């Protein structure tokens, strides 16, 4: 009896609770609902990048037999957008089109062929306007405004000047400045966008299955754009084939599908192509960064100054938040006070980017870390020593008021240095081989929600009934990251029961509590805490029931998970017996748990937009990348990556490893091969061959160390695991290439053609210098 | 579009269907057979999510006409479970987190299945070569390679015990 105890779940490598469905093919993704007897939705897209809409003539399309609905911008009365202050997009273009591929009409028909015929029968009359494909063109003085309310095509400019930057530069032993250019990249999540919608004409009710990370936001935008009571709408998130931020705002696909279903009075499946998914990419914007850093001879950072220009698209999306993150997250990782930042988010006639994994921080971190590495070289310092000279001491607040309560970066540095054999191998590898390192961090959710309603940041419900099972209801969108598994673990751990007792149901607006969605790595911290709170509340109910039955005060009841007893000699009550006692008089038990962020975590007020970046906890990561560069072809092979990630308590070490490997690898794609390309606004990389996602062939082993600097407020001490180690790869790669062949890259992706040119430039420069030297000697 | 008679086996069951000549195998499987485990992740031959086994060999079902499978044996991810028990590969992908979002997984598992049939003890290079046409965006492939090795280890341990 004495050896029995609560089942331990937290900290145990745990397969995903929905894993069996995924490996057997039973998991239902949005497109899998569509193959049933439903209408086929299709979208007609703009052939021009910028134009006034004169007429979209759909009269012929409507006459085609089998066509059940045809919609245009005339059917759209309301705009949508993820930020309440930037809702300037119609589901179907109404007065203007602002990028090539923007939806202008949509049809629902009995089959694909008929739908295509209907699209072909639609004519689009327009008056072309000047189109801008670069931030520079859109910012030019004579450029016309894409949106009246955004003069000069500036979506948002952000400026802060904290501390004494000039003094910092004056006192620095070394000041260096560099310009960086990062290509636009896309998430290319495995599943193309898809939505299935069913409109019930009898009851005037709409049910939508969107491929989204944010079912709650989709619900709000359906209410707004369909001008329909939100109580008549039900949003059910199906299995999701990845997100990475691509679907962290409502997309036109979802709204168009619902509109078609209502117009046709039935069921519509709208599955868009991979090319259309690229057009609706909401990826990381093309970014130009000017970075200037002042450093003391011992590596201490004294000041930084940075300008960031992001090429946005034809609509706002998350743009304002992206440029704010770019500035605020210069802080939070190192001990530095004086930073000046000028950020510009520009509207152009391109498909809008969005909030891709590492939102706003990645290209800035690349520039900052790469420049630190260059300066370390110049000062003759080890890059590890430079990082160690600037570590934060938790608990603290950064100079822009970000709260830092846990900080494991020092331990991350120690591990990657040791595991990679840095001290023995750095500088001693054969020609063409090199090592590079860098650090990174990320938020565990934004402490200030976009839709401020005064509600808690997360709510979890638990139901317990006669069968002794615990049903966990959460709005947290399971997108493949393992949120349902995480919530299940939290509840099982608190109750001390096997996870098999817990059934988790997620993201059905008719059943589960509202959740803001899966983005900015908020779910483990916020929903995890709400799940712990709910489970504690349930445990109290059960403990009180056990106390009644055992006839002892509740504080004398010991919970062993499957057994509740009063003292070690007591045989105790089984979980089922306790549940039956708890049900007496009250019936089915439902309890709730919530989580709300601390006010002091919600960022500062030192400049406009300073709340962005405020979070309950930061994750930290360090990584070492080893490369081989082919001297003839300039091809880079990544031989190995060592990464240490501080995620606080690792609730599920298996998932943490998977998230960290995926992040590092996604950073590798951006650093080496990925980048969208356009011709006059027309995407020419709209497939997975021309847009080069790394295959298994060139993907390296990635060794992960989990560092657990437990956070005082995280669930069991946990914090973010799915984004923080991405951005470090980029500067670690450029540093490794510099170590290998002495060439420094500032533009990404570092494809062989780009690197070859840099190598040739260097060879010419070296030759010239050698010639000058010999001339001087002579 | 003219139609043809298609006689084949899908996951061991004989079927006779009349299908349009231009129907892709993937559409036939998903829409006619109702086997939606096979996924479509791209516009043709880019991602490998639709990988199935035709007469023992891995094939992109999105690059294969259904009628070209007349008289052949087609296997999809739904075929791997035996008496309600997942195959060694399925268990390994589940337990080693070879599947995160799960969308590429059916294709990834069928490509791995094809590999293990002709190379029962693959090394890392064998796995990389055989899965080169299957894109995963979640895992960085590390745990996919581990999953294939784990399936092999489990199968060999079982065979040794027998």
Interface residues (C-beta under 8 A of the other chain):
Chain A: X15 X16 X18 X19 X20 X21 X22 X23 X24 X25 X26 X27 X28 X29 X31 X32 X35 X187 X188 X189 X190 X191 X192 X239 X240 X241 X242 X244 X271 X273 X274 X275 X479 X480 X481 X482 X654 X655 X657 X658 X661 X662 X664 X665 X666 X668 X687 X688 X689 X693 X695 X696 X697 X699 X701 X702
Chain B: X30 X31 X34 X35 X36 X37 X38 X39 X40 X41 X42 X43 X46 X47 X49 X76 X77 X78 X80 X81 X86 X89 X90 X91 X93 X94 X95 X96 X97 X98 X99 X100 X101 X102 X103 X104 X105 X106 X109 X127 X128 X129 X131 X132 X133 X134 X135 X136 X137 X138 X139 X140 X141 X142 X143 X144 X145
